[in-house]
Amino acid sequence: MKGFELMKEREVDWDEVFSIVKNQKILPLVHQTLRDSNLSDVPEEFVNRIRKEFHRNGLLIQMQKNALSHVWKAFSSTSIPVMFFKGPVLGGMAYGSPFWRKPGDIDILIQPSDYTEARQILVGAGYEVNKPPYVERKLRLRGSEMVFSRNGFEVDLHWSL
């Protein structure tokens, strides 16, 4: 691997490499490469940090999937058409597994006319709007999404893209 041969020529700041891996959101790819390759020049401490962070992200993604399932169940008994996108859905569709994408919020797209009912469903499922009512009203008129949260997870309710 040429990249690793070049790194031999100078001292590698593995903390910086780890930071780049996280910031560029390539942790799953680096984890798989380290797992599947025999790279003896990579310090075991770095490999362990990558492995630990990968497993931590895996737990967060599993929790996110559970939250998505909770929201799906709340909407499934209604007549509101919803589309889940990004998040674990994108990870599963684009990469073959939701674990290949960094966990974030849950994004739902609805018809603008369904906002009030969708809001009631999310509130009924234990989610809260993080904005005062007057800000929510302004965002409804000028924005395209509202953020709801529950137990540290956020649902972005979109009525426009």
N, CA and C atoms as a LAMMPS dump frame, in Angstrom:
ITEM: TIMESTEP
0
ITEM: NUMBER OF ATOMS
483
ITEM: BOX BOUNDS ff ff ff
-5.0000000000000000e+02 5.0000000000000000e+02
-5.0000000000000000e+02 5.0000000000000000e+02
-5.0000000000000000e+02 5.0000000000000000e+02
ITEM: ATOMS id mol type element x y z
1 1 1 N 0.841 -1.175 0
2 1 2 C 0 0 0
3 1 3 C 0.888 1.24 0
4 2 1 N 0.79 1.998 -1.055
5 2 2 C 1.654 3.166 -1.196
6 2 3 C 1.493 4.184 -0.085
7 3 1 N 0.251 4.442 0.336
8 3 2 C 0.012 5.436 1.373
9 3 3 C 0.771 5.128 2.644
10 4 1 N 0.785 3.855 3.031
11 4 2 C 1.484 3.481 4.249
12 4 3 C 3.003 3.498 4.055
13 5 1 N 3.454 3.22 2.835
14 5 2 C 4.896 3.318 2.559
15 5 3 C 5.362 4.766 2.694
16 6 1 N 4.566 5.707 2.224
17 6 2 C 4.927 7.122 2.345
18 6 3 C 4.966 7.546 3.807
19 7 1 N 4.064 6.99 4.622
20 7 2 C 4.033 7.366 6.032
21 7 3 C 5.271 6.867 6.769
22 8 1 N 5.917 5.829 6.259
23 8 2 C 7.126 5.317 6.898
24 8 3 C 8.248 6.358 6.866
25 9 1 N 8.209 7.216 5.85
26 9 2 C 9.272 8.192 5.663
27 9 3 C 9.241 9.309 6.708
28 10 1 N 8.128 9.515 7.381
29 10 2 C 8.035 10.547 8.398
30 10 3 C 7.223 10.02 9.576
31 11 1 N 7.357 10.709 10.68
32 11 2 C 6.64 10.313 11.886
33 11 3 C 5.147 10.577 11.703
34 12 1 N 4.347 9.604 12.03
35 12 2 C 2.899 9.724 11.873
36 12 3 C 2.293 10.161 13.195
37 13 1 N 1.453 11.179 13.136
38 13 2 C 0.685 11.618 14.298
39 13 3 C -0.633 10.853 14.269
40 14 1 N -0.68 9.742 14.999
41 14 2 C -1.837 8.855 14.95
42 14 3 C -3.081 9.5 15.547
43 15 1 N -2.912 10.439 16.463
44 15 2 C -4.064 11.188 16.979
45 15 3 C -4.689 12.017 15.871
46 16 1 N -3.846 12.615 15.05
47 16 2 C -4.343 13.402 13.924
48 16 3 C -5.03 12.499 12.898
49 17 1 N -4.451 11.34 12.631
50 17 2 C -5.064 10.393 11.694
51 17 3 C -6.445 9.981 12.213
52 18 1 N -6.521 9.684 13.499
53 18 2 C -7.8 9.292 14.097
54 18 3 C -8.826 10.422 13.951
55 19 1 N -8.404 11.64 14.207
56 19 2 C -9.285 12.797 14.075
57 19 3 C -9.782 12.947 12.638
58 20 1 N -8.895 12.762 11.679
59 20 2 C -9.273 12.858 10.262
60 20 3 C -10.276 11.768 9.912
61 21 1 N -10.025 10.555 10.383
62 21 2 C -10.925 9.434 10.116
63 21 3 C -12.329 9.757 10.619
64 22 1 N -12.43 10.304 11.831
65 22 2 C -13.738 10.637 12.39
66 22 3 C -14.384 11.809 11.652
67 23 1 N -13.604 12.857 11.399
68 23 2 C -14.154 14.055 10.749
69 23 3 C -14.602 13.783 9.318
70 24 1 N -13.885 12.921 8.623
71 24 2 C -14.242 12.595 7.243
72 24 3 C -15.296 11.492 7.164
73 25 1 N -15.683 10.979 8.339
74 25 2 C -16.74 9.962 8.441
75 25 3 C -16.398 8.698 7.661
76 26 1 N -15.139 8.302 7.759
77 26 2 C -14.701 7.084 7.065
78 26 3 C -14.303 5.993 8.052
79 27 1 N -14.755 6.121 9.287
80 27 2 C -14.408 5.156 10.313
81 27 3 C -14.762 3.725 9.924
82 28 1 N -15.97 3.441 9.411
83 28 2 C -16.27 2.051 9.04
84 28 3 C -15.32 1.507 7.976
85 29 1 N -14.971 2.322 7.002
86 29 2 C -14.061 1.886 5.947
87 29 3 C -12.669 1.592 6.507
88 30 1 N -12.178 2.475 7.364
89 30 2 C -10.859 2.267 7.974
90 30 3 C -10.898 1.045 8.884
91 31 1 N -11.983 0.89 9.638
92 31 2 C -12.117 -0.283 10.507
93 31 3 C -12.039 -1.57 9.693
94 32 1 N -12.784 -1.625 8.578
95 32 2 C -12.765 -2.827 7.745
96 32 3 C -11.384 -3.064 7.144
97 33 1 N -10.741 -2.011 6.693
98 33 2 C -9.405 -2.152 6.109
99 33 3 C -8.423 -2.698 7.136
100 34 1 N -8.468 -2.154 8.335
101 34 2 C -7.567 -2.625 9.385
102 34 3 C -7.89 -4.057 9.79
103 35 1 N -9.168 -4.397 9.802
104 35 2 C -9.585 -5.745 10.185
105 35 3 C -9.175 -6.777 9.14
106 36 1 N -9.284 -6.394 7.856
107 36 2 C -9.055 -7.343 6.771
108 36 3 C -7.623 -7.365 6.258
109 37 1 N -6.785 -6.457 6.715
110 37 2 C -5.41 -6.358 6.208
111 37 3 C -4.422 -6.662 7.316
112 38 1 N -3.257 -7.034 6.898
113 38 2 C -2.169 -7.27 7.849
114 38 3 C -1.217 -6.081 7.756
115 39 1 N -1.541 -5.021 8.461
116 39 2 C -0.757 -3.795 8.4
117 39 3 C 0.069 -3.692 9.673
118 40 1 N 1.213 -4.284 9.647
119 40 2 C 2.04 -4.354 10.856
120 40 3 C 2.609 -2.996 11.273
121 41 1 N 2.599 -2.018 10.368
122 41 2 C 3.151 -0.7 10.693
123 41 3 C 2.153 0.196 11.429
124 42 1 N 0.923 -0.247 11.527
125 42 2 C -0.092 0.544 12.223
126 42 3 C -0.08 0.128 13.692
127 43 1 N 0.109 1.089 14.593
128 43 2 C 0.18 0.751 16.018
129 43 3 C -1.105 0.094 16.528
130 44 1 N -0.948 -0.879 17.373
131 44 2 C -2.089 -1.594 17.945
132 44 3 C -3.023 -0.64 18.7
133 45 1 N -2.458 0.364 19.338
134 45 2 C -3.262 1.343 20.061
135 45 3 C -4.229 2.065 19.116
136 46 1 N -3.751 2.411 17.924
137 46 2 C -4.594 3.067 16.931
138 46 3 C -5.69 2.112 16.461
139 47 1 N -5.318 0.884 16.172
140 47 2 C -6.286 -0.122 15.725
141 47 3 C -7.367 -0.303 16.789
142 48 1 N -6.958 -0.359 18.049
143 48 2 C -7.925 -0.525 19.136
144 48 3 C -8.854 0.676 19.264
145 49 1 N -8.33 1.888 19.06
146 49 2 C -9.166 3.096 19.104
147 49 3 C -10.213 3.059 17.994
148 50 1 N -9.78 2.663 16.799
149 50 2 C -10.702 2.567 15.664
150 50 3 C -11.771 1.522 15.962
151 51 1 N -11.363 0.359 16.46
152 51 2 C -12.301 -0.718 16.77
153 51 3 C -13.31 -0.265 17.831
154 52 1 N -12.808 0.368 18.878
155 52 2 C -13.68 0.825 19.961
156 52 3 C -14.693 1.858 19.448
157 53 1 N -14.237 2.807 18.645
158 53 2 C -15.134 3.836 18.104
159 53 3 C -16.152 3.223 17.144
160 54 1 N -15.713 2.245 16.355
161 54 2 C -16.616 1.558 15.433
162 54 3 C -17.732 0.859 16.209
163 55 1 N -17.381 0.178 17.275
164 55 2 C -18.392 -0.519 18.081
165 55 3 C -19.299 0.463 18.825
166 56 1 N -18.733 1.568 19.269
167 56 2 C -19.546 2.612 19.901
168 56 3 C -20.563 3.167 18.911
169 57 1 N -20.118 3.437 17.69
170 57 2 C -21.035 3.911 16.651
171 57 3 C -22.09 2.859 16.347
172 58 1 N -21.693 1.592 16.375
173 58 2 C -22.643 0.507 16.137
174 58 3 C -23.762 0.499 17.161
175 59 1 N -23.414 0.722 18.42
176 59 2 C -24.437 0.795 19.466
177 59 3 C -25.358 1.988 19.251
178 60 1 N -24.78 3.128 18.878
179 60 2 C -25.602 4.315 18.611
180 60 3 C -26.538 4.086 17.426
181 61 1 N -26.033 3.404 16.398
182 61 2 C -26.868 3.128 15.227
183 61 3 C -27.996 2.172 15.596
184 62 1 N -27.701 1.174 16.42
185 62 2 C -28.755 0.261 16.852
186 62 3 C -29.827 1.017 17.633
187 63 1 N -29.398 1.929 18.491
188 63 2 C -30.36 2.748 19.241
189 63 3 C -31.168 3.633 18.281
190 64 1 N -30.493 4.148 17.249
191 64 2 C -31.18 4.977 16.263
192 64 3 C -32.202 4.142 15.485
193 65 1 N -31.828 2.917 15.151
194 65 2 C -32.768 2.03 14.458
195 65 3 C -33.989 1.753 15.332
196 66 1 N -33.775 1.579 16.63
197 66 2 C -34.893 1.363 17.547
198 66 3 C -35.799 2.591 17.59
199 67 1 N -35.186 3.784 17.609
200 67 2 C -35.966 5.026 17.597
201 67 3 C -36.747 5.143 16.295
202 68 1 N -36.126 4.786 15.177
203 68 2 C -36.812 4.838 13.884
204 68 3 C -38.007 3.884 13.897
205 69 1 N -37.815 2.704 14.441
206 69 2 C -38.9 1.732 14.534
207 69 3 C -40.05 2.283 15.391
208 70 1 N -39.714 2.959 16.469
209 70 2 C -40.712 3.572 17.353
210 70 3 C -41.528 4.615 16.585
211 71 1 N -40.846 5.439 15.815
212 71 2 C -41.53 6.484 15.035
213 71 3 C -42.375 5.832 13.934
214 72 1 N -41.808 4.819 13.281
215 72 2 C -42.542 4.125 12.216
216 72 3 C -43.855 3.558 12.752
217 73 1 N -43.794 2.921 13.918
218 73 2 C -45.004 2.351 14.52
219 73 3 C -46.023 3.442 14.831
220 74 1 N -45.561 4.598 15.285
221 74 2 C -46.476 5.706 15.598
222 74 3 C -47.215 6.177 14.348
223 75 1 N -46.53 6.18 13.199
224 75 2 C -47.152 6.656 11.964
225 75 3 C -47.897 5.557 11.216
226 76 1 N -47.549 4.303 11.449
227 76 2 C -48.112 3.212 10.635
228 76 3 C -49.617 3.036 10.817
229 77 1 N -50.16 3.479 11.937
230 77 2 C -51.6 3.333 12.159
231 77 3 C -52.378 4.564 11.698
232 78 1 N -51.725 5.465 10.981
233 78 2 C -52.389 6.676 10.489
234 78 3 C -52.483 6.635 8.97
235 79 1 N -53.162 7.615 8.429
236 79 2 C -53.274 7.705 6.966
237 79 3 C -52.246 8.669 6.376
238 80 1 N -51.328 9.156 7.215
239 80 2 C -50.327 10.114 6.735
240 80 3 C -49.235 9.369 5.972
241 81 1 N -49.043 9.702 4.699
242 81 2 C -47.915 9.095 3.984
243 81 3 C -46.604 9.74 4.453
244 82 1 N -45.654 8.91 4.852
245 82 2 C -44.35 9.397 5.299
246 82 3 C -43.255 8.677 4.532
247 83 1 N -42.148 9.37 4.375
248 83 2 C -40.985 8.756 3.751
249 83 3 C -39.791 9.006 4.669
250 84 1 N -39.15 7.93 5.093
251 84 2 C -37.93 8.043 5.885
252 84 3 C -36.766 8.112 4.902
253 85 1 N -35.82 9.006 5.162
254 85 2 C -34.655 9.111 4.283
255 85 3 C -33.447 9.502 5.121
256 86 1 N -32.284 9.386 4.517
257 86 2 C -31.009 9.613 5.196
258 86 3 C -30.864 8.63 6.361
259 87 1 N -30.036 8.923 7.333
260 87 2 C -29.864 8.084 8.517
261 87 3 C -29.646 6.616 8.215
262 88 1 N -30.204 5.721 9.057
263 88 2 C -30 4.292 8.857
264 88 3 C -30.614 3.784 7.556
265 89 1 N -31.658 4.473 7.071
266 89 2 C -32.264 4.072 5.804
267 89 3 C -31.26 4.246 4.673
268 90 1 N -30.606 5.407 4.618
269 90 2 C -29.595 5.648 3.586
270 90 3 C -28.422 4.687 3.742
271 91 1 N -27.985 4.47 4.971
272 91 2 C -26.884 3.54 5.201
273 91 3 C -27.19 2.161 4.665
274 92 1 N -28.4 1.69 4.908
275 92 2 C -28.797 0.372 4.416
276 92 3 C -28.906 0.323 2.905
277 93 1 N -29.474 1.374 2.308
278 93 2 C -29.666 1.376 0.857
279 93 3 C -28.373 1.648 0.096
280 94 1 N -27.619 2.625 0.546
281 94 2 C -26.431 3.049 -0.205
282 94 3 C -25.213 2.16 0.045
283 95 1 N -25.083 1.68 1.271
284 95 2 C -23.864 0.961 1.64
285 95 3 C -24.1 -0.506 1.974
286 96 1 N -25.355 -0.945 1.947
287 96 2 C -25.644 -2.336 2.264
288 96 3 C -25.818 -2.599 3.75
289 97 1 N -25.543 -1.621 4.579
290 97 2 C -25.698 -1.774 6.017
291 97 3 C -25.8 -0.399 6.652
292 98 1 N -26.713 -0.234 7.611
293 98 2 C -26.791 1.06 8.291
294 98 3 C -25.544 1.348 9.123
295 99 1 N -24.746 0.331 9.402
296 99 2 C -23.559 0.497 10.237
297 99 3 C -22.385 1.129 9.478
298 100 1 N -22.571 1.374 8.193
299 100 2 C -21.525 2.014 7.395
300 100 3 C -21.703 3.522 7.335
301 101 1 N -22.673 4.028 8.045
302 101 2 C -22.92 5.466 8.038
303 101 3 C -22.961 5.97 9.472
304 102 1 N -22.351 7.115 9.704
305 102 2 C -22.321 7.687 11.052
306 102 3 C -23.738 8.003 11.516
307 103 1 N -24.056 7.651 12.781
308 103 2 C -25.416 7.911 13.257
309 103 3 C -25.702 9.402 13.395
310 104 1 N -26.928 9.752 13.143
311 104 2 C -27.36 11.145 13.268
312 104 3 C -28.82 11.175 13.632
313 105 1 N -29.566 12.056 12.992
314 105 2 C -30.984 12.163 13.295
315 105 3 C -31.798 11.281 12.354
316 106 1 N -33.101 11.26 12.587
317 106 2 C -34.037 10.544 11.731
318 106 3 C -34.773 11.597 10.921
319 107 1 N -34.801 11.43 9.615
320 107 2 C -35.445 12.405 8.741
321 107 3 C -36.702 11.795 8.145
322 108 1 N -37.789 12.549 8.242
323 108 2 C -39.083 12.114 7.722
324 108 3 C -39.616 13.204 6.81
325 109 1 N -40.125 12.808 5.656
326 109 2 C -40.755 13.75 4.73
327 109 3 C -42.256 13.499 4.725
328 110 1 N -43.015 14.577 4.883
329 110 2 C -44.482 14.509 4.864
330 110 3 C -45.017 15.558 3.896
331 111 1 N -46.311 15.482 3.62
332 111 2 C -46.984 16.523 2.859
333 111 3 C -47.138 17.738 3.775
334 112 1 N -46.967 18.961 3.271
335 112 2 C -47.132 20.148 4.122
336 112 3 C -48.478 20.181 4.858
337 113 1 N -49.52 19.708 4.203
338 113 2 C -50.856 19.739 4.809
339 113 3 C -50.986 18.761 5.985
340 114 1 N -50.059 17.837 6.142
341 114 2 C -50.117 16.847 7.222
342 114 3 C -49.309 17.258 8.449
343 115 1 N -48.756 18.471 8.444
344 115 2 C -47.866 18.857 9.546
345 115 3 C -48.537 18.773 10.918
346 116 1 N -49.702 19.348 11.063
347 116 2 C -50.348 19.399 12.383
348 116 3 C -50.598 17.99 12.919
349 117 1 N -51.105 17.111 12.083
350 117 2 C -51.356 15.741 12.523
351 117 3 C -50.045 14.997 12.8
352 118 1 N -49.044 15.196 11.954
353 118 2 C -47.746 14.552 12.168
354 118 3 C -47.106 15.04 13.462
355 119 1 N -47.258 16.312 13.735
356 119 2 C -46.741 16.878 14.982
357 119 3 C -47.405 16.212 16.178
358 120 1 N -48.717 16.064 16.11
359 120 2 C -49.453 15.418 17.204
360 120 3 C -48.998 13.971 17.405
361 121 1 N -48.726 13.284 16.328
362 121 2 C -48.27 11.888 16.416
363 121 3 C -46.914 11.825 17.106
364 122 1 N -46.002 12.707 16.708
365 122 2 C -44.668 12.704 17.328
366 122 3 C -44.741 13.086 18.802
367 123 1 N -45.541 14.078 19.136
368 123 2 C -45.703 14.483 20.54
369 123 3 C -46.327 13.329 21.326
370 124 1 N -47.309 12.663 20.725
371 124 2 C -47.936 11.515 21.367
372 124 3 C -46.967 10.353 21.573
373 125 1 N -45.925 10.295 20.747
374 125 2 C -44.909 9.248 20.864
375 125 3 C -43.782 9.669 21.804
376 126 1 N -43.954 10.828 22.459
377 126 2 C -42.974 11.259 23.452
378 126 3 C -41.932 12.241 22.954
379 127 1 N -42.067 12.725 21.722
380 127 2 C -41.11 13.693 21.18
381 127 3 C -41.548 15.106 21.533
382 128 1 N -40.581 15.986 21.678
383 128 2 C -40.856 17.38 22.012
384 128 3 C -40.27 18.296 20.954
385 129 1 N -40.969 19.404 20.692
386 129 2 C -40.44 20.445 19.815
387 129 3 C -39.47 21.276 20.644
388 130 1 N -38.326 21.559 20.087
389 130 2 C -37.293 22.301 20.822
390 130 3 C -37.388 23.812 20.63
391 131 1 N -38.468 24.286 20.075
392 131 2 C -38.628 25.715 19.787
393 131 3 C -39.857 26.254 20.506
394 132 1 N -39.829 27.52 20.906
395 132 2 C -41.036 28.144 21.456
396 132 3 C -42.114 28.214 20.367
397 133 1 N -43.382 28.286 20.759
398 133 2 C -44.475 28.286 19.775
399 133 3 C -44.35 29.361 18.693
400 134 1 N -43.905 30.578 19.061
401 134 2 C -43.807 31.628 18.031
402 134 3 C -42.711 31.308 17.01
403 135 1 N -41.638 30.661 17.425
404 135 2 C -40.576 30.257 16.489
405 135 3 C -41.083 29.125 15.605
406 136 1 N -41.806 28.201 16.209
407 136 2 C -42.382 27.098 15.429
408 136 3 C -43.31 27.636 14.343
409 137 1 N -44.149 28.618 14.686
410 137 2 C -45.054 29.206 13.692
411 137 3 C -44.269 29.835 12.541
412 138 1 N -43.206 30.576 12.879
413 138 2 C -42.385 31.204 11.826
414 138 3 C -41.741 30.152 10.931
415 139 1 N -41.209 29.106 11.56
416 139 2 C -40.57 28.048 10.773
417 139 3 C -41.576 27.324 9.88
418 140 1 N -42.79 27.165 10.365
419 140 2 C -43.833 26.52 9.556
420 140 3 C -44.104 27.329 8.289
421 141 1 N -44.04 28.667 8.406
422 141 2 C -44.32 29.524 7.258
423 141 3 C -43.123 29.678 6.328
424 142 1 N -41.923 29.771 6.899
425 142 2 C -40.734 30.09 6.102
426 142 3 C -39.732 28.949 5.973
427 143 1 N -39.856 27.932 6.806
428 143 2 C -38.873 26.861 6.819
429 143 3 C -39.323 25.638 6.049
430 144 1 N -38.6 24.567 6.257
431 144 2 C -38.934 23.324 5.567
432 144 3 C -38.857 22.118 6.498
433 145 1 N -38.501 22.353 7.774
434 145 2 C -38.416 21.24 8.71
435 145 3 C -38.55 21.741 10.146
436 146 1 N -38.923 20.8 11.017
437 146 2 C -39.009 21.067 12.449
438 146 3 C -38.316 19.91 13.152
439 147 1 N -37.551 20.236 14.187
440 147 2 C -36.802 19.23 14.928
441 147 3 C -37.563 18.854 16.195
442 148 1 N -37.727 17.555 16.387
443 148 2 C -38.339 16.992 17.583
444 148 3 C -37.293 16.118 18.256
445 149 1 N -37.328 16.022 19.59
446 149 2 C -36.337 15.182 20.271
447 149 3 C -36.988 14.345 21.365
448 150 1 N -36.337 13.204 21.614
449 150 2 C -36.786 12.265 22.654
450 150 3 C -35.597 11.401 23.039
451 151 1 N -35.277 11.371 24.304
452 151 2 C -34.202 10.501 24.814
453 151 3 C -32.888 10.676 24.052
454 152 1 N -32.571 11.905 23.687
455 152 2 C -31.304 12.166 23.01
456 152 3 C -31.321 11.941 21.51
457 153 1 N -32.455 11.531 20.953
458 153 2 C -32.548 11.332 19.509
459 153 3 C -33.427 12.41 18.909
460 154 1 N -33.055 12.827 17.713
461 154 2 C -33.81 13.87 17.035
462 154 3 C -34.502 13.315 15.807
463 155 1 N -35.7 13.807 15.585
464 155 2 C -36.458 13.529 14.376
465 155 3 C -36.618 14.862 13.668
466 156 1 N -36.163 14.921 12.427
467 156 2 C -36.373 16.116 11.608
468 156 3 C -37.603 15.844 10.733
469 157 1 N -38.664 16.552 11.013
470 157 2 C -39.892 16.428 10.258
471 157 3 C -39.837 17.439 9.12
472 158 1 N -39.703 16.947 7.901
473 158 2 C -39.597 17.799 6.698
474 158 3 C -40.935 17.836 5.976
475 159 1 N -41.312 19.013 5.505
476 159 2 C -42.494 19.136 4.643
477 159 3 C -42.098 19.711 3.293
478 160 1 N -40.801 19.91 3.108
479 160 2 C -40.256 20.383 1.839
480 160 3 C -38.767 20.032 1.826
481 161 1 N -38.235 19.873 0.625
482 161 2 C -36.794 19.584 0.516
483 161 3 C -36.044 20.752 -0.043
